[in-house]
Amino acid sequence: MSLTVHTSLRTLIWKEFRLAFRDSMMGTLAIIIYMLFIASGLLTIVQYQKDRGIIERSNKKFRQQWEAQHNNPHEAAHFGTYLFKPLNLLSAFDPGLNDYFGTTYRVEAHVQHEVDYSNAERNDALMRFGQFTLALIMQLLIPLLLLFISSSALTFEKESGTFKMLMAQGLKPHQLVWGKIWSNYLMVILLVAPIFIVLAIAILCSPSGSILWGRYLILLCGYLLFYLLVTLAGVLVSILSSRSGTAILIVLTIWLLSSILLPKIAASTATDRYSLPSRTAFNNDVRQGFLKGIHGDGPYNDRGEKYMAALLTKYKVKNADQLPVNPDGLILQYNEDYQNKVFDHYYTRIEDTFNTQQSFLAYTGLADPFISLKRLSMAMSGTDFYHHQTFFQQAKSYRNAFIRSLNLQLAMNPSKFKEGYQTDPRFYAKLKDFQYQPPSLIILIWLQRQAILSLCCWVLILSLTIRFITKYSLI
């Protein structure tokens, strides 16, 4: 009996493949999809090489400028430098939030910058429609094509009169339905397989392939699971519909709601419900907090006088000229430390709000699997909010240590300060470059557990629903 079922399934799947190859519309759609893949792939490669070249040249240029410094350490701190969010092949596949949150961090004395210089700020079309990427095609166009095909799986048999003929020949409803499901699912897998194969080869040849390989496998499983979910949804609509026109209208509505409207509504709701202060208001809070003090620390001048008095007491001298260190360097660092404290105090509130927004979107993804797929795709590509925050925190820590080393270098040279002290370029050459440490795969999987759970649960729910309908012959 089991052998007969498997034989019937293979026969149905093979029949569907032959019909698909004979259908000129299917061939046309496949050609269009591959043309979009090629166009998007070429644009992605060009943009990736361009961005990577800019980052490499900029890093080299800034390093050469630092090694050639002949300035006072504090002047060098004002000169500053730039840190760039690293790129990888997966971030090129799905740019995610990078185009909107920025990829560049400015290192400068007295100022705590945020990650800035986003592509969307300089590109109105990108701000409105998003970037034309491989991920966009995989997330929007492939599911639309799959819904279009699978929604007519059963309605075609009903309208052509072959459904009753198949039942009269002894074929069971569940055999027919699952044959349709697997045939449509395998067709879309064959359609997208070249993209994933090329991406896998590129990752294996990449220097960072060992880090990206695990992420790539999770990404692949996420997309394949989502396509199975879409196939199940399309076939379920086909089961419950009597006409192909009705089924197509229903799946188009589902696609529009789940892929376009609900994500925008969810994002707008998260922004409105958990609103953030403007950048101007935040910068003003930091400035006023530094000048007036927080937690009862007193205003700027009082803090400076107390710190100088503490220095004189520590070194047991009566005035600043008798100090064995340069007080200017120590005071500069003291103010830097306090400004960092004020920045962290106000930014913690913003970070908590961001995290609340992300948590809201994660729970929304339980109701809309498209949101879950998009979040999972960005997370594995390293372009989600968590990666943005990780880069910002690491860049900020590097900036604080960088400025501290310059101020302390100034503090250790009191005798030369009055003569216009200039640090030897060898000191600047010893300053370490910024090294970004990406989060581990285990952490990413844990953070995206709701997205993974959403995709798995929806596949299970739709499978059980189809099983119930076909078991009791409710087609």
Summary of the structure (lengths in Angstrom):
residues: 475
radius of gyration: 29.8
end to end distance: 23.0
largest distance: 107.1
contacts: 1439
relative contact order: 0.12
helix: 78%
strand: 3%
